[in-house]
Amino acid sequence: MTSSLVVFDLDGTLIHTAHDLVASLNHTIGLRGLDPVTYDDLTHLVGHGGVVMIKRAFALRGRAVSDDELQEMLGVFVDHYGNAMPGVSTPYPGLVEAMDRLADAGHRLAVCTNKTEGLARRLLDGLGLTDRFAAITGGDTFAVRKPEAEHLLGTVRQAGGDPARTVMIGDSLNDILVARNARVPSIGVPFGYSDVPVATLEPTHVIAHFDELTPALVEQLLTR
């Protein structure tokens, strides 16, 4: 039997990154005279890219912003965020042990994130996790990004996997949709950055903690 491939989203699934992203956002908008936003203001927007976060911050403060300004501020945001990595970002509880269980059982692991590939790799490098993954793809790796099926399918190819033996794990709508579009089962996690309960997005299965992520669960989902 071909070993399975378990593909993880990054922000809000593998790594709790929101505090560092909001810190970089506040640095960026502070240079334009905006008051800082809070973690609760923007948590559900993590994973949609820096531009969306910046636009939302301006909207919260009742300020207009042009496309040219957004691109300039995005550069500031990315520089600040990248230079501070890994900051206070940490793997979610039980993640490392779960990855050990899967690897020991012969399963491959990969990352499929809408974060740029360079930033994703820099973060994983800083946390000492890069070597655990057979593939790491970002929102700029292919011509499309989640929820387009080809982002996940391209990740599967890079990892040497088979879509019929793949499970996608994520915290938000894009993750559940990309799995559905690629016709692979999904596992939702409720501790990430979705603005609605992840169960309402109808993943194939929901786990409350990475202690529940076992080789047996993966096989169960692949043979339903």
C-alpha positions as CSV (number, residue, x, y, z in Angstrom):
1,M,0.0,0.0,0.0
2,T,1.3,3.5,-0.9
3,S,2.1,5.6,2.2
4,S,-0.3,8.4,2.8
5,L,0.5,12.1,2.5
6,V,-0.7,14.4,5.2
7,V,-0.8,18.0,4.0
8,F,-1.0,20.8,6.5
9,D,-2.0,24.4,6.2
10,L,0.5,26.7,8.0
11,D,-1.0,29.7,9.8
12,G,-3.6,28.7,12.3
13,T,-3.0,25.0,11.7
14,L,0.7,24.1,12.1
15,I,1.8,27.3,13.7
16,H,0.2,30.0,15.9
17,T,1.4,33.0,14.0
18,A,-1.3,35.6,14.6
19,H,0.5,37.7,17.3
20,D,3.6,38.2,15.0
21,L,1.5,39.0,12.0
22,V,-0.6,41.6,14.0
23,A,2.6,43.1,15.4
24,S,4.0,43.6,11.9
25,L,0.7,45.0,10.7
26,N,0.7,47.5,13.5
27,H,4.3,48.5,12.7
28,T,3.2,49.1,9.1
29,I,0.0,51.0,9.7
30,G,1.7,53.0,12.5
31,L,4.0,54.5,9.9
32,R,0.8,56.0,8.3
33,G,-0.5,57.3,11.6
34,L,-3.1,54.7,12.3
35,D,-3.8,53.5,15.8
36,P,-2.9,49.8,16.4
37,V,-5.4,47.1,15.9
38,T,-5.9,44.1,18.2
39,Y,-5.4,40.4,17.8
40,D,-9.2,39.9,18.0
41,D,-9.8,42.5,15.3
42,L,-7.9,40.6,12.7
43,T,-7.4,36.9,13.7
44,H,-9.9,35.6,11.2
45,L,-8.1,37.4,8.4
46,V,-4.7,35.7,9.0
47,G,-4.0,33.5,6.0
48,H,-5.6,35.8,3.4
49,G,-2.4,37.8,2.9
50,G,-0.9,41.0,4.1
51,V,-2.9,43.2,1.7
52,V,-6.2,42.0,3.1
53,M,-5.0,42.7,6.6
54,I,-3.8,46.2,5.8
55,K,-7.1,47.0,4.0
56,R,-9.1,45.8,6.9
57,A,-7.1,47.8,9.4
58,F,-7.7,51.0,7.3
59,A,-11.4,50.1,7.1
60,L,-11.5,49.7,10.9
61,R,-10.1,53.1,11.3
62,G,-12.4,54.7,8.7
63,R,-9.5,55.6,6.4
64,A,-9.3,55.1,2.6
65,V,-6.2,53.6,1.1
66,S,-5.1,53.4,-2.6
67,D,-3.7,50.4,-4.4
68,D,-0.3,52.1,-4.7
69,E,-0.2,52.7,-1.0
70,L,-1.2,49.1,-0.3
71,Q,1.7,47.8,-2.4
72,E,4.1,50.1,-0.7
73,M,2.9,49.1,2.8
74,L,2.9,45.4,1.8
75,G,6.6,45.7,1.2
76,V,7.1,47.2,4.7
77,F,4.9,44.6,6.3
78,V,6.7,41.6,4.6
79,D,10.1,43.0,5.5
80,H,9.2,43.6,9.2
81,Y,7.5,40.2,9.5
82,G,10.3,38.2,7.7
83,N,13.1,39.9,9.7
84,A,11.4,39.1,13.0
85,M,10.9,35.4,12.3
86,P,10.1,33.2,14.1
87,G,9.2,35.8,16.7
88,V,6.8,34.4,19.3
89,S,5.2,32.0,16.8
90,T,5.1,28.4,18.0
91,P,3.8,25.0,16.9
92,Y,0.4,24.1,18.3
93,P,0.3,21.8,21.2
94,G,0.8,18.1,20.3
95,L,1.9,18.9,16.7
96,V,5.4,17.7,16.9
97,E,4.4,14.4,18.6
98,A,1.7,13.9,15.9
99,M,4.2,14.4,13.1
100,D,6.5,11.9,14.8
101,R,3.7,9.4,15.0
102,L,2.8,9.8,11.3
103,A,6.5,9.7,10.2
104,D,7.2,6.6,12.2
105,A,4.3,4.9,10.5
106,G,5.8,5.8,7.1
107,H,3.5,8.6,6.1
108,R,4.9,11.7,4.3
109,L,4.1,15.2,5.4
110,A,3.8,18.4,3.4
111,V,2.7,22.1,3.7
112,C,0.3,23.9,1.5
113,T,-0.1,27.6,2.5
114,N,-1.2,30.8,0.9
115,K,1.7,32.5,2.6
116,T,4.5,33.1,0.1
117,E,6.8,30.1,-0.1
118,G,9.8,32.2,0.9
119,L,8.2,33.4,4.1
120,A,6.8,29.9,4.8
121,R,10.2,28.3,4.5
122,R,11.8,31.0,6.6
123,L,9.3,30.5,9.4
124,L,9.7,26.7,9.3
125,D,13.5,27.0,9.2
126,G,13.4,29.2,12.2
127,L,11.4,26.7,14.1
128,G,13.5,23.7,13.0
129,L,10.7,22.0,11.2
130,T,11.6,22.3,7.5
131,D,13.2,18.8,7.2
132,R,10.0,17.1,8.3
133,F,8.2,18.0,5.0
134,A,8.5,16.4,1.6
135,A,7.2,19.5,0.0
136,I,6.5,23.1,1.1
137,T,4.4,25.2,-1.3
138,G,3.1,28.7,-0.9
139,G,0.6,31.1,-2.5
140,D,3.2,32.1,-5.2
141,T,4.6,28.6,-5.9
142,F,2.1,27.9,-8.7
143,A,-0.1,30.0,-11.0
144,V,-3.0,29.4,-8.6
145,R,-3.5,29.2,-4.8
146,K,-6.0,27.7,-2.4
147,P,-8.9,27.1,-2.8
148,E,-7.9,26.1,-6.4
149,A,-7.4,22.4,-6.5
150,E,-4.2,22.7,-8.4
151,H,-2.4,24.2,-5.5
152,L,-3.0,21.1,-3.4
153,L,-2.5,18.7,-6.3
154,G,0.8,20.4,-7.2
155,T,1.9,20.0,-3.6
156,V,1.0,16.3,-3.7
157,R,3.1,15.9,-6.9
158,Q,6.1,17.8,-5.4
159,A,5.9,15.5,-2.3
160,G,5.8,12.3,-4.5
161,G,2.3,11.5,-3.2
162,D,-0.9,10.2,-4.7
163,P,-4.1,12.3,-4.4
164,A,-6.0,9.1,-3.6
165,R,-3.8,8.7,-0.5
166,T,-3.8,12.3,0.6
167,V,-5.5,14.1,3.5
168,M,-5.6,17.9,3.9
169,I,-5.6,19.5,7.4
170,G,-6.6,23.1,7.9
171,D,-8.4,25.7,10.0
172,S,-10.3,27.8,7.4
173,L,-12.6,27.8,4.5
174,N,-9.8,27.8,1.9
175,D,-8.4,24.6,3.3
176,I,-11.7,22.8,3.4
177,L,-12.5,24.0,-0.1
178,V,-9.2,23.1,-1.7
179,A,-9.5,19.6,-0.3
180,R,-13.1,19.3,-1.7
181,N,-12.0,20.7,-5.0
182,A,-9.1,18.2,-5.2
183,R,-11.4,15.4,-4.0
184,V,-9.4,14.5,-1.0
185,P,-10.6,14.1,2.6
186,S,-10.1,17.0,5.0
187,I,-9.5,17.4,8.8
188,G,-10.6,20.6,10.3
189,V,-8.9,22.1,13.5
190,P,-11.0,24.5,15.6
191,F,-8.1,26.4,17.2
192,G,-7.1,28.4,14.2
193,Y,-8.2,31.6,12.5
194,S,-11.6,30.9,10.9
195,D,-14.3,33.5,11.5
196,V,-16.9,30.6,11.8
197,P,-16.7,27.3,13.7
198,V,-14.7,25.0,11.5
199,A,-17.3,22.2,11.8
200,T,-19.8,24.4,9.9
201,L,-17.4,24.3,6.9
202,E,-18.1,20.6,6.7
203,P,-14.6,19.0,6.7
204,T,-14.6,15.3,6.5
205,H,-13.5,15.1,10.2
206,V,-12.7,17.5,13.0
207,I,-10.0,17.1,15.7
208,A,-9.9,19.3,18.8
209,H,-6.2,18.6,19.5
210,F,-3.3,17.1,17.6
211,D,-3.3,14.3,20.1
212,E,-6.2,12.9,18.0
213,L,-4.1,12.9,14.8
214,T,-3.0,9.3,14.4
215,P,-2.0,7.0,11.6
216,A,-5.2,5.1,12.3
217,L,-7.3,8.2,11.8
218,V,-5.6,9.0,8.5
219,E,-6.2,5.4,7.2
220,Q,-9.8,5.6,8.3
221,L,-10.4,8.7,6.3
222,L,-8.7,7.3,3.2
223,T,-10.8,4.1,3.2
224,R,-14.2,5.6,3.9
